[in-house]
């Protein structure tokens, strides 16, 4: 049965087959009024964020085939030369999330009746897996739902799966150790989806959105930024409707996809400069009517985004797949079902396919196939890395000689 707060059945299916439990298989909540003992809370900014949503470009309805460069048809297929710099075997059920730097956040499944899961980090230099948080801050009724870390801050969501309550927590992080005190950034009840979030340097960025079918479905959505040590968040953007996808940061540029324009349903992928204290909008690309991006990031001053379903009558940007381009085109296109956010270094882009990755070089106009470890289950490697990075981290559930899932293989590649 599909949970009322899950994103799509397709998304859950792809994750479940790869890891037994999807990274986003559960998605929504409500929140208990009382925070855990000793947990400080910040104030959410009441200021309106974002620019006037009528100040947008024209929806990009692309009907000219010359504006589309199909990688699998127009680029040369070459041998893969990308080899892992390190390979580690991790406990079964480990899920990894790498946003930047030499640490990846980890969701762990210890062999303990006391803990369904715990939170930790993986060192990308040594392969050491360190447990950092064993017990949810909100008490025994809660479990860990999602986690991210940078080199300076760690953030996670706790959910009560009985009441569907949730809370977003953050804490300082340094060299494999949590620092300072945990802080409650946000919370929501049964009408609010658990925060979709990411981290960058000392900041945590998250989207507060009403559940599409709940009693608050007509409320605005907000994208907030909080930096370690602040007592209040900054409202970066207000969307008159739900955001599409999750927030992603690459080279200090945040990409979100709020609802834009006065008429119809339009999503405008918006690049916001986090390195500027005023957080100006650097670029925006408005998709055709009704088309929602699955994921989007900003690499080499270009939007890199995925569309998870095919839409009729809206041009090429309504086709399922991965695109790279800005308003006016042209668009580089990978005609495969998108399963994850794209990672890149220079002109090399890593695009997830079902059982492997495509390594695409837009300058050389070539692509290669990076295969999964032996015995990986159906969907193969899952990319833990996203956006611009010189280090690619992947992980895959692998089976033993009897065909039973036995461990997780993590691989690090130097891009």
NUNU-275373 format. One record per residue (C-alpha): residue number from 1; y negated, x negated, z; residue in one letter. Coordinates in nm, 2 decimals, always signed. Each point is the difference from the previous one (the first is absolute). Layout:
+-----+--------+--------+--------+---------+
: num :      v :      u :      w : residuo :
+-----+--------+--------+--------+---------+
: NUM :      Y :      X :      Z :       a :
...
+-----+--------+--------+--------+---------+
END
This chain:
+-----+--------+--------+--------+---------+
: num :      v :      u :      w : residuo :
+-----+--------+--------+--------+---------+
:   1 :  +0.00 :  +0.00 :  +0.00 :       x :
:   2 :  -0.34 :  -0.13 :  -0.09 :       x :
:   3 :  -0.23 :  -0.05 :  +0.30 :       x :
:   4 :  -0.33 :  +0.19 :  -0.03 :       x :
:   5 :  -0.20 :  -0.32 :  +0.04 :       x :
:   6 :  +0.19 :  -0.23 :  -0.24 :       x :
:   7 :  -0.18 :  -0.11 :  -0.31 :       x :
:   8 :  +0.25 :  +0.06 :  -0.28 :       x :
:   9 :  +0.37 :  +0.04 :  -0.03 :       x :
:  10 :  +0.00 :  -0.27 :  -0.26 :       x :
:  11 :  -0.17 :  -0.24 :  +0.23 :       x :
:  12 :  +0.25 :  +0.07 :  +0.28 :       x :
:  13 :  +0.30 :  -0.03 :  -0.23 :       x :
:  14 :  -0.11 :  -0.34 :  -0.14 :       x :
:  15 :  -0.05 :  -0.14 :  +0.35 :       x :
:  16 :  +0.31 :  +0.15 :  +0.15 :       x :
:  17 :  +0.23 :  -0.15 :  -0.26 :       x :
:  18 :  -0.15 :  -0.34 :  +0.05 :       x :
:  19 :  +0.00 :  -0.02 :  +0.38 :       x :
:  20 :  +0.17 :  +0.30 :  +0.15 :       x :
:  21 :  -0.34 :  +0.12 :  +0.13 :       x :
:  22 :  -0.31 :  +0.01 :  -0.22 :       x :
:  23 :  -0.32 :  -0.19 :  +0.09 :       x :
:  24 :  -0.17 :  +0.34 :  -0.03 :       x :
:  25 :  +0.29 :  +0.24 :  +0.04 :       x :
:  26 :  -0.18 :  +0.17 :  +0.29 :       x :
:  27 :  -0.37 :  +0.07 :  -0.03 :       x :
:  28 :  -0.20 :  +0.21 :  +0.23 :       x :
:  29 :  -0.09 :  +0.11 :  +0.34 :       x :
:  30 :  -0.18 :  +0.14 :  +0.29 :       x :
:  31 :  -0.12 :  -0.18 :  +0.30 :       x :
:  32 :  +0.04 :  +0.03 :  +0.38 :       x :
:  33 :  -0.33 :  +0.01 :  +0.17 :       x :
:  34 :  +0.07 :  -0.26 :  +0.26 :       x :
:  35 :  +0.01 :  -0.37 :  -0.11 :       x :
:  36 :  +0.23 :  -0.25 :  +0.16 :       x :
:  37 :  -0.11 :  -0.14 :  +0.33 :       x :
:  38 :  -0.25 :  -0.28 :  -0.03 :       x :
:  39 :  -0.06 :  +0.06 :  -0.37 :       x :
:  40 :  -0.37 :  -0.01 :  -0.09 :       x :
:  41 :  -0.13 :  +0.23 :  -0.28 :       x :
:  42 :  -0.28 :  -0.06 :  -0.25 :       x :
:  43 :  -0.24 :  +0.26 :  -0.13 :       x :
:  44 :  +0.03 :  +0.12 :  -0.36 :       x :
:  45 :  -0.33 :  -0.02 :  -0.19 :       x :
:  46 :  -0.17 :  +0.33 :  -0.06 :       x :
:  47 :  -0.21 :  -0.13 :  -0.28 :       x :
:  48 :  +0.08 :  +0.11 :  -0.35 :       x :
:  49 :  +0.16 :  -0.28 :  -0.20 :       x :
:  50 :  +0.01 :  -0.07 :  -0.37 :       x :
:  51 :  -0.23 :  +0.07 :  -0.29 :       x :
:  52 :  -0.08 :  +0.34 :  -0.15 :       x :
:  53 :  +0.33 :  +0.11 :  -0.16 :       x :
:  54 :  -0.18 :  +0.13 :  -0.30 :       x :
:  55 :  -0.12 :  -0.35 :  -0.09 :       x :
:  56 :  +0.32 :  -0.09 :  -0.19 :       x :
:  57 :  +0.10 :  -0.10 :  -0.35 :       x :
:  58 :  +0.17 :  +0.22 :  -0.25 :       x :
:  59 :  +0.37 :  +0.07 :  +0.04 :       x :
:  60 :  +0.20 :  -0.24 :  -0.21 :       x :
:  61 :  +0.19 :  +0.21 :  -0.25 :       x :
:  62 :  +0.16 :  -0.26 :  -0.23 :       x :
:  63 :  +0.14 :  +0.14 :  -0.33 :       x :
:  64 :  -0.04 :  -0.32 :  -0.21 :       x :
:  65 :  +0.32 :  -0.20 :  +0.00 :       x :
:  66 :  -0.19 :  -0.31 :  -0.08 :       x :
:  67 :  -0.14 :  +0.01 :  +0.35 :       x :
:  68 :  +0.35 :  -0.04 :  +0.15 :       x :
:  69 :  +0.18 :  -0.33 :  +0.01 :       x :
:  70 :  +0.37 :  +0.07 :  +0.08 :       x :
:  71 :  +0.13 :  -0.31 :  +0.18 :       x :
:  72 :  +0.37 :  +0.07 :  -0.08 :       x :
:  73 :  -0.07 :  +0.04 :  -0.37 :       x :
:  74 :  -0.30 :  -0.22 :  -0.07 :       x :
:  75 :  +0.07 :  -0.30 :  +0.23 :       x :
:  76 :  +0.27 :  -0.26 :  -0.05 :       x :
:  77 :  +0.30 :  +0.01 :  +0.23 :       x :
:  78 :  +0.06 :  -0.35 :  +0.15 :       x :
:  79 :  +0.24 :  -0.15 :  +0.25 :       x :
:  80 :  -0.10 :  +0.02 :  +0.36 :       x :
:  81 :  -0.10 :  -0.33 :  +0.16 :       x :
:  82 :  -0.11 :  +0.14 :  +0.34 :       x :
:  83 :  +0.24 :  -0.13 :  +0.26 :       x :
:  84 :  +0.00 :  +0.07 :  +0.37 :       x :
:  85 :  -0.16 :  -0.26 :  +0.22 :       x :
:  86 :  +0.19 :  +0.14 :  +0.30 :       x :
:  87 :  +0.27 :  +0.25 :  +0.07 :       x :
:  88 :  +0.09 :  +0.15 :  +0.34 :       x :
:  89 :  +0.26 :  +0.25 :  +0.12 :       x :
:  90 :  -0.15 :  +0.26 :  +0.24 :       x :
:  91 :  +0.16 :  +0.28 :  +0.20 :       x :
:  92 :  +0.10 :  +0.32 :  -0.18 :       x :
:  93 :  -0.28 :  +0.25 :  -0.01 :       x :
:  94 :  -0.29 :  -0.24 :  +0.01 :       x :
:  95 :  -0.30 :  +0.11 :  -0.20 :       x :
:  96 :  -0.28 :  -0.24 :  -0.09 :       x :
:  97 :  -0.37 :  +0.05 :  -0.08 :       x :
:  98 :  -0.21 :  -0.29 :  -0.12 :       x :
:  99 :  -0.37 :  +0.05 :  -0.06 :       x :
: 100 :  -0.14 :  -0.36 :  +0.02 :       x :
: 101 :  +0.06 :  -0.34 :  +0.15 :       x :
: 102 :  +0.32 :  -0.15 :  +0.14 :       x :
: 103 :  +0.12 :  +0.29 :  +0.22 :       x :
: 104 :  +0.16 :  +0.32 :  -0.11 :       x :
: 105 :  +0.02 :  +0.30 :  +0.23 :       x :
: 106 :  +0.36 :  +0.12 :  +0.07 :       x :
: 107 :  +0.16 :  +0.32 :  +0.10 :       x :
: 108 :  +0.32 :  -0.10 :  +0.19 :       x :
: 109 :  +0.31 :  +0.20 :  +0.09 :       x :
: 110 :  +0.15 :  -0.17 :  +0.31 :       x :
: 111 :  +0.36 :  +0.07 :  +0.11 :       x :
: 112 :  -0.12 :  +0.19 :  +0.31 :       x :
: 113 :  +0.03 :  +0.36 :  +0.11 :       x :
: 114 :  -0.33 :  -0.04 :  +0.17 :       x :
: 115 :  -0.20 :  -0.08 :  -0.31 :       x :
: 116 :  +0.04 :  +0.18 :  -0.34 :       x :
: 117 :  -0.23 :  -0.26 :  -0.14 :       x :
: 118 :  -0.24 :  -0.27 :  +0.10 :       x :
: 119 :  -0.29 :  -0.19 :  -0.15 :       x :
: 120 :  -0.04 :  -0.37 :  -0.08 :       x :
: 121 :  -0.10 :  -0.26 :  -0.26 :       x :
: 122 :  +0.18 :  -0.23 :  -0.24 :       x :
: 123 :  -0.14 :  -0.35 :  -0.05 :       x :
: 124 :  -0.01 :  -0.08 :  -0.37 :       x :
: 125 :  -0.01 :  -0.37 :  +0.08 :       x :
: 126 :  +0.30 :  -0.02 :  +0.23 :       x :
: 127 :  +0.19 :  +0.33 :  -0.04 :       x :
: 128 :  -0.01 :  +0.07 :  +0.37 :       x :
: 129 :  +0.01 :  +0.37 :  +0.09 :       x :
: 130 :  -0.19 :  +0.07 :  +0.32 :       x :
: 131 :  +0.01 :  +0.33 :  +0.19 :       x :
: 132 :  -0.35 :  +0.09 :  +0.13 :       x :
: 133 :  +0.00 :  +0.37 :  +0.10 :       x :
: 134 :  +0.32 :  +0.16 :  +0.15 :       x :
: 135 :  -0.14 :  +0.32 :  +0.15 :       x :
: 136 :  -0.25 :  +0.25 :  -0.16 :       x :
: 137 :  -0.33 :  +0.01 :  +0.19 :       x :
: 138 :  +0.02 :  +0.38 :  +0.01 :       x :
: 139 :  +0.33 :  +0.02 :  +0.19 :       x :
: 140 :  +0.36 :  +0.08 :  -0.05 :       x :
: 141 :  -0.06 :  +0.30 :  -0.22 :       x :
: 142 :  -0.15 :  -0.22 :  -0.28 :       x :
: 143 :  +0.15 :  -0.23 :  -0.25 :       x :
: 144 :  -0.15 :  -0.26 :  -0.23 :       x :
: 145 :  -0.08 :  +0.13 :  -0.35 :       x :
: 146 :  -0.19 :  -0.27 :  -0.19 :       x :
: 147 :  -0.15 :  -0.35 :  +0.06 :       x :
: 148 :  -0.23 :  -0.26 :  -0.16 :       x :
: 149 :  -0.14 :  -0.33 :  +0.10 :       x :
: 150 :  -0.24 :  -0.26 :  -0.12 :       x :
: 151 :  -0.05 :  -0.34 :  +0.15 :       x :
: 152 :  -0.24 :  +0.15 :  +0.26 :       x :
: 153 :  +0.10 :  +0.36 :  +0.07 :       x :
: 154 :  +0.31 :  +0.22 :  +0.02 :       x :
: 155 :  -0.01 :  +0.37 :  -0.04 :       x :
: 156 :  +0.27 :  +0.27 :  +0.02 :       x :
: 157 :  +0.06 :  +0.37 :  +0.01 :       x :
: 158 :  +0.21 :  +0.17 :  +0.27 :       x :
: 159 :  +0.14 :  +0.35 :  -0.07 :       x :
: 160 :  +0.16 :  +0.26 :  +0.23 :       x :
: 161 :  +0.25 :  +0.15 :  -0.24 :       x :
: 162 :  +0.06 :  +0.31 :  +0.21 :       x :
: 163 :  -0.36 :  +0.11 :  +0.02 :       x :
: 164 :  -0.11 :  -0.20 :  -0.31 :       x :
: 165 :  -0.28 :  -0.16 :  +0.20 :       x :
: 166 :  -0.13 :  -0.34 :  -0.10 :       x :
: 167 :  -0.23 :  -0.28 :  +0.11 :       x :
: 168 :  -0.14 :  -0.31 :  -0.18 :       x :
: 169 :  +0.00 :  -0.32 :  +0.22 :       x :
: 170 :  -0.15 :  -0.34 :  -0.06 :       x :
: 171 :  +0.01 :  -0.33 :  +0.18 :       x :
: 172 :  -0.11 :  -0.36 :  -0.06 :       x :
: 173 :  +0.26 :  -0.24 :  -0.15 :       x :
: 174 :  +0.01 :  -0.38 :  -0.02 :       x :
: 175 :  +0.28 :  -0.24 :  -0.09 :       x :
: 176 :  +0.29 :  +0.24 :  +0.06 :       x :
: 177 :  -0.15 :  +0.14 :  +0.33 :       x :
: 178 :  -0.19 :  +0.32 :  +0.08 :       x :
: 179 :  -0.34 :  -0.07 :  +0.17 :       x :
: 180 :  -0.23 :  +0.21 :  +0.21 :       x :
: 181 :  +0.07 :  +0.37 :  +0.07 :       x :
: 182 :  +0.13 :  +0.27 :  -0.22 :       x :
: 183 :  -0.26 :  +0.25 :  -0.13 :       x :
: 184 :  +0.05 :  +0.36 :  -0.12 :       x :
: 185 :  -0.19 :  +0.04 :  -0.32 :       x :
: 186 :  +0.09 :  +0.36 :  -0.10 :       x :
: 187 :  +0.23 :  +0.29 :  +0.06 :       x :
: 188 :  +0.09 :  +0.33 :  -0.16 :       x :
: 189 :  +0.19 :  +0.32 :  +0.07 :       x :
: 190 :  +0.25 :  +0.19 :  -0.21 :       x :
: 191 :  -0.27 :  +0.08 :  -0.26 :       x :
: 192 :  -0.09 :  -0.37 :  -0.07 :       x :
: 193 :  +0.21 :  -0.25 :  -0.19 :       x :
: 194 :  +0.07 :  -0.32 :  +0.18 :       x :
: 195 :  -0.25 :  -0.26 :  -0.10 :       x :
: 196 :  +0.07 :  -0.20 :  -0.32 :       x :
: 197 :  -0.14 :  -0.34 :  +0.08 :       x :
: 198 :  -0.03 :  -0.37 :  -0.08 :       x :
: 199 :  -0.15 :  -0.31 :  +0.16 :       x :
: 200 :  -0.23 :  -0.27 :  -0.12 :       x :
: 201 :  -0.12 :  -0.30 :  +0.21 :       x :
: 202 :  -0.11 :  +0.16 :  +0.33 :       x :
: 203 :  -0.02 :  +0.35 :  -0.15 :       x :
: 204 :  +0.21 :  +0.31 :  -0.01 :       x :
: 205 :  -0.06 :  +0.25 :  -0.28 :       x :
: 206 :  +0.15 :  +0.35 :  +0.02 :       x :
: 207 :  -0.02 :  +0.34 :  -0.16 :       x :
: 208 :  -0.02 :  +0.31 :  +0.22 :       x :
: 209 :  +0.12 :  +0.30 :  -0.21 :       x :
: 210 :  +0.09 :  +0.36 :  +0.07 :       x :
: 211 :  +0.35 :  +0.10 :  -0.09 :       x :
: 212 :  -0.01 :  +0.17 :  -0.34 :       x :
: 213 :  +0.18 :  +0.31 :  +0.14 :       x :
: 214 :  -0.14 :  +0.02 :  +0.35 :       x :
: 215 :  -0.27 :  +0.21 :  +0.16 :       x :
: 216 :  -0.25 :  -0.29 :  -0.05 :       x :
: 217 :  +0.07 :  -0.04 :  -0.37 :       x :
: 218 :  -0.36 :  +0.07 :  -0.10 :       x :
: 219 :  -0.15 :  -0.27 :  +0.23 :       x :
: 220 :  -0.15 :  -0.32 :  -0.14 :       x :
: 221 :  +0.20 :  -0.32 :  -0.01 :       x :
: 222 :  -0.15 :  -0.33 :  +0.13 :       x :
: 223 :  +0.06 :  -0.37 :  -0.06 :       x :
: 224 :  -0.08 :  -0.20 :  +0.31 :       x :
: 225 :  -0.04 :  -0.37 :  +0.08 :       x :
: 226 :  +0.03 :  -0.16 :  +0.34 :       x :
: 227 :  -0.04 :  -0.37 :  +0.08 :       x :
: 228 :  +0.16 :  -0.17 :  +0.30 :       x :
: 229 :  -0.24 :  +0.03 :  +0.30 :       x :
: 230 :  -0.20 :  +0.30 :  -0.13 :       x :
: 231 :  -0.04 :  +0.31 :  +0.21 :       x :
: 232 :  -0.06 :  +0.23 :  -0.30 :       x :
: 233 :  +0.14 :  +0.03 :  -0.35 :       x :
: 234 :  -0.19 :  +0.01 :  -0.33 :       x :
: 235 :  +0.04 :  +0.29 :  -0.23 :       x :
: 236 :  +0.04 :  -0.17 :  -0.34 :       x :
: 237 :  +0.05 :  +0.32 :  -0.21 :       x :
: 238 :  +0.02 :  +0.37 :  +0.04 :       x :
: 239 :  +0.22 :  +0.19 :  -0.25 :       x :
: 240 :  -0.03 :  +0.37 :  -0.05 :       x :
: 241 :  +0.37 :  +0.03 :  -0.02 :       x :
: 242 :  +0.30 :  -0.23 :  +0.06 :       x :
: 243 :  +0.00 :  -0.36 :  -0.12 :       x :
: 244 :  +0.27 :  -0.10 :  -0.25 :       x :
: 245 :  +0.22 :  -0.29 :  +0.11 :       x :
: 246 :  -0.06 :  -0.25 :  +0.28 :       x :
: 247 :  -0.28 :  -0.25 :  +0.05 :       x :
: 248 :  +0.06 :  -0.35 :  -0.14 :       x :
: 249 :  -0.21 :  -0.31 :  +0.04 :       x :
: 250 :  +0.01 :  -0.30 :  -0.25 :       x :
: 251 :  -0.24 :  -0.29 :  +0.03 :       x :
: 252 :  -0.22 :  +0.19 :  +0.23 :       x :
: 253 :  -0.03 :  +0.30 :  -0.23 :       x :
: 254 :  +0.13 :  +0.33 :  +0.14 :       x :
: 255 :  +0.13 :  +0.27 :  -0.24 :       x :
: 256 :  +0.02 :  +0.36 :  +0.09 :       x :
: 257 :  +0.04 :  +0.31 :  -0.21 :       x :
: 258 :  -0.22 :  +0.29 :  +0.13 :       x :
: 259 :  -0.06 :  +0.33 :  -0.17 :       x :
: 260 :  -0.31 :  -0.02 :  -0.22 :       x :
: 261 :  -0.22 :  +0.22 :  -0.22 :       x :
: 262 :  -0.11 :  +0.36 :  +0.08 :       x :
: 263 :  +0.24 :  +0.18 :  -0.23 :       x :
: 264 :  +0.38 :  -0.01 :  -0.03 :       x :
: 265 :  +0.23 :  -0.25 :  +0.17 :       x :
: 266 :  -0.09 :  -0.36 :  -0.09 :       x :
: 267 :  +0.09 :  -0.32 :  +0.18 :       x :
: 268 :  -0.23 :  -0.30 :  -0.03 :       x :
: 269 :  +0.16 :  -0.33 :  +0.08 :       x :
: 270 :  -0.28 :  -0.18 :  +0.19 :       x :
: 271 :  -0.05 :  -0.37 :  +0.07 :       x :
: 272 :  -0.19 :  -0.07 :  +0.32 :       x :
: 273 :  -0.12 :  -0.36 :  +0.09 :       x :
: 274 :  +0.11 :  -0.07 :  +0.36 :       x :
: 275 :  -0.17 :  -0.34 :  -0.01 :       x :
: 276 :  -0.34 :  +0.16 :  -0.02 :       x :
: 277 :  -0.12 :  +0.15 :  +0.33 :       x :
: 278 :  -0.14 :  +0.31 :  -0.19 :       x :
: 279 :  +0.35 :  +0.05 :  -0.16 :       x :
: 280 :  -0.14 :  +0.08 :  -0.35 :       x :
: 281 :  +0.20 :  +0.17 :  -0.28 :       x :
: 282 :  +0.08 :  -0.27 :  -0.26 :       x :
: 283 :  +0.19 :  +0.21 :  -0.25 :       x :
: 284 :  +0.16 :  +0.34 :  -0.06 :       x :
: 285 :  +0.24 :  +0.15 :  -0.25 :       x :
: 286 :  +0.04 :  +0.38 :  -0.02 :       x :
: 287 :  +0.34 :  +0.12 :  -0.11 :       x :
: 288 :  +0.06 :  +0.31 :  -0.22 :       x :
: 289 :  +0.00 :  +0.34 :  +0.17 :       x :
: 290 :  +0.29 :  +0.05 :  +0.24 :       x :
: 291 :  +0.13 :  -0.36 :  -0.04 :       x :
: 292 :  +0.05 :  -0.17 :  +0.34 :       x :
: 293 :  +0.07 :  -0.38 :  +0.04 :       x :
: 294 :  +0.31 :  -0.09 :  +0.20 :       x :
: 295 :  -0.15 :  -0.34 :  +0.10 :       x :
: 296 :  -0.30 :  -0.19 :  -0.11 :       x :
: 297 :  -0.15 :  -0.35 :  +0.07 :       x :
: 298 :  -0.27 :  -0.22 :  -0.16 :       x :
: 299 :  +0.10 :  -0.34 :  -0.15 :       x :
: 300 :  -0.20 :  -0.22 :  -0.22 :       x :
: 301 :  -0.29 :  +0.25 :  +0.00 :       x :
: 302 :  +0.24 :  +0.26 :  -0.15 :       x :
: 303 :  +0.17 :  +0.31 :  +0.14 :       x :
: 304 :  +0.38 :  -0.03 :  +0.02 :       x :
: 305 :  +0.15 :  +0.34 :  +0.06 :       x :
: 306 :  +0.32 :  +0.20 :  -0.03 :       x :
: 307 :  +0.07 :  +0.36 :  -0.10 :       x :
: 308 :  +0.32 :  +0.14 :  +0.14 :       x :
: 309 :  +0.04 :  +0.30 :  -0.23 :       x :
: 310 :  -0.08 :  +0.10 :  -0.35 :       x :
: 311 :  -0.28 :  +0.25 :  -0.06 :       x :
: 312 :  -0.04 :  +0.21 :  -0.32 :       x :
: 313 :  -0.31 :  +0.02 :  -0.22 :       x :
: 314 :  -0.21 :  -0.27 :  +0.18 :       x :
: 315 :  +0.06 :  -0.30 :  -0.22 :       x :
: 316 :  +0.17 :  -0.33 :  +0.07 :       x :
: 317 :  -0.12 :  -0.05 :  +0.35 :       x :
: 318 :  +0.21 :  +0.30 :  +0.09 :       x :
: 319 :  +0.32 :  -0.18 :  -0.08 :       x :
: 320 :  +0.23 :  -0.13 :  +0.27 :       x :
: 321 :  -0.03 :  -0.37 :  +0.05 :       x :
: 322 :  -0.22 :  -0.29 :  +0.10 :       x :
: 323 :  -0.35 :  -0.06 :  -0.15 :       x :
: 324 :  -0.25 :  -0.28 :  +0.01 :       x :
: 325 :  -0.36 :  +0.07 :  -0.13 :       x :
: 326 :  -0.35 :  +0.13 :  +0.06 :       x :
: 327 :  -0.20 :  +0.29 :  -0.13 :       x :
: 328 :  -0.01 :  -0.02 :  -0.38 :       x :
: 329 :  +0.33 :  -0.19 :  -0.03 :       x :
: 330 :  +0.20 :  -0.15 :  -0.13 :       x :
: 331 :  +0.29 :  +0.05 :  +0.24 :       x :
: 332 :  +0.31 :  -0.22 :  +0.04 :       x :
: 333 :  +0.30 :  +0.22 :  +0.06 :       x :
: 334 :  +0.34 :  -0.04 :  +0.15 :       x :
: 335 :  +0.22 :  +0.29 :  -0.10 :       x :
: 336 :  +0.22 :  +0.02 :  +0.31 :       x :
: 337 :  +0.01 :  +0.23 :  +0.31 :       x :
: 338 :  -0.23 :  -0.15 :  +0.26 :       x :
: 339 :  +0.14 :  -0.07 :  +0.34 :       x :
: 340 :  -0.24 :  -0.23 :  +0.18 :       x :
: 341 :  -0.35 :  -0.15 :  -0.01 :       x :
: 342 :  -0.05 :  -0.29 :  -0.24 :       x :
: 343 :  -0.03 :  -0.36 :  +0.12 :       x :
: 344 :  -0.17 :  -0.28 :  -0.20 :       x :
: 345 :  -0.12 :  -0.35 :  -0.01 :       x :
: 346 :  -0.23 :  -0.11 :  -0.28 :       x :
: 347 :  +0.12 :  +0.17 :  -0.32 :       x :
: 348 :  +0.36 :  +0.05 :  +0.13 :       x :
: 349 :  +0.08 :  +0.35 :  +0.12 :       x :
: 350 :  +0.31 :  +0.12 :  +0.18 :       x :
: 351 :  +0.10 :  +0.35 :  -0.08 :       x :
: 352 :  +0.29 :  +0.17 :  +0.18 :       x :
: 353 :  +0.27 :  +0.17 :  -0.21 :       x :
: 354 :  +0.32 :  +0.16 :  +0.13 :       x :
: 355 :  +0.23 :  -0.30 :  +0.02 :       x :
: 356 :  -0.23 :  -0.29 :  -0.06 :       x :
: 357 :  -0.37 :  -0.11 :  -0.04 :       x :
: 358 :  -0.19 :  -0.06 :  -0.31 :       x :
: 359 :  -0.20 :  -0.33 :  +0.01 :       x :
: 360 :  -0.28 :  +0.07 :  -0.25 :       x :
: 361 :  -0.25 :  -0.27 :  -0.13 :       x :
: 362 :  -0.29 :  +0.18 :  -0.16 :       x :
: 363 :  -0.15 :  -0.33 :  -0.13 :       x :
: 364 :  +0.32 :  -0.13 :  -0.16 :       x :
: 365 :  +0.10 :  +0.36 :  -0.09 :       x :
: 366 :  +0.35 :  -0.04 :  +0.12 :       x :
: 367 :  +0.23 :  +0.17 :  +0.25 :       x :
: 368 :  +0.31 :  -0.12 :  +0.19 :       x :
: 369 :  +0.25 :  +0.18 :  +0.23 :       x :
: 370 :  +0.05 :  -0.11 :  +0.35 :       x :
: 371 :  +0.34 :  +0.12 :  +0.11 :       x :
: 372 :  +0.11 :  +0.12 :  +0.34 :       x :
: 373 :  +0.23 :  -0.18 :  +0.24 :       x :
: 374 :  +0.38 :  +0.05 :  -0.05 :       x :
: 375 :  +0.13 :  +0.33 :  +0.14 :       x :
: 376 :  -0.34 :  +0.15 :  +0.05 :       x :
: 377 :  +0.03 :  +0.38 :  +0.00 :       x :
: 378 :  -0.12 :  +0.19 :  -0.31 :       x :
: 379 :  -0.37 :  -0.06 :  +0.02 :       x :
: 380 :  +0.02 :  -0.37 :  +0.08 :       x :
: 381 :  -0.28 :  -0.20 :  +0.15 :       x :
: 382 :  -0.30 :  +0.18 :  +0.15 :       x :
: 383 :  -0.33 :  -0.18 :  -0.02 :       x :
: 384 :  -0.16 :  -0.05 :  +0.34 :       x :
: 385 :  -0.31 :  -0.17 :  -0.15 :       x :
: 386 :  -0.29 :  +0.18 :  -0.18 :       x :
: 387 :  -0.33 :  -0.09 :  -0.16 :       x :
: 388 :  -0.11 :  -0.36 :  -0.07 :       x :
: 389 :  +0.23 :  -0.24 :  +0.18 :       x :
: 390 :  +0.13 :  -0.35 :  -0.06 :       x :
: 391 :  +0.32 :  +0.09 :  +0.19 :       x :
: 392 :  +0.23 :  +0.28 :  -0.11 :       x :
: 393 :  +0.24 :  +0.14 :  +0.26 :       x :
: 394 :  +0.29 :  +0.23 :  -0.10 :       x :
: 395 :  +0.29 :  +0.14 :  +0.20 :       x :
: 396 :  +0.32 :  +0.18 :  -0.09 :       x :
: 397 :  +0.29 :  +0.16 :  +0.19 :       x :
: 398 :  +0.32 :  -0.19 :  -0.10 :       x :
: 399 :  +0.36 :  +0.10 :  +0.04 :       x :
: 400 :  +0.30 :  -0.21 :  +0.13 :       x :
: 401 :  +0.32 :  -0.06 :  -0.19 :       x :
: 402 :  +0.12 :  +0.35 :  +0.10 :       x :
: 403 :  -0.30 :  +0.16 :  -0.16 :       x :
: 404 :  -0.16 :  +0.10 :  +0.34 :       x :
: 405 :  -0.37 :  -0.06 :  +0.06 :       x :
: 406 :  +0.00 :  -0.30 :  +0.23 :       x :
: 407 :  -0.34 :  -0.17 :  +0.00 :       x :
: 408 :  -0.35 :  -0.04 :  -0.16 :       x :
: 409 :  -0.08 :  -0.29 :  -0.23 :       x :
: 410 :  -0.36 :  -0.11 :  +0.01 :       x :
: 411 :  -0.13 :  -0.23 :  -0.27 :       x :
: 412 :  -0.33 :  -0.19 :  -0.03 :       x :
: 413 :  -0.14 :  -0.11 :  -0.33 :       x :
: 414 :  -0.29 :  -0.23 :  -0.06 :       x :
: 415 :  -0.20 :  +0.17 :  -0.28 :       x :
+-----+--------+--------+--------+---------+
END
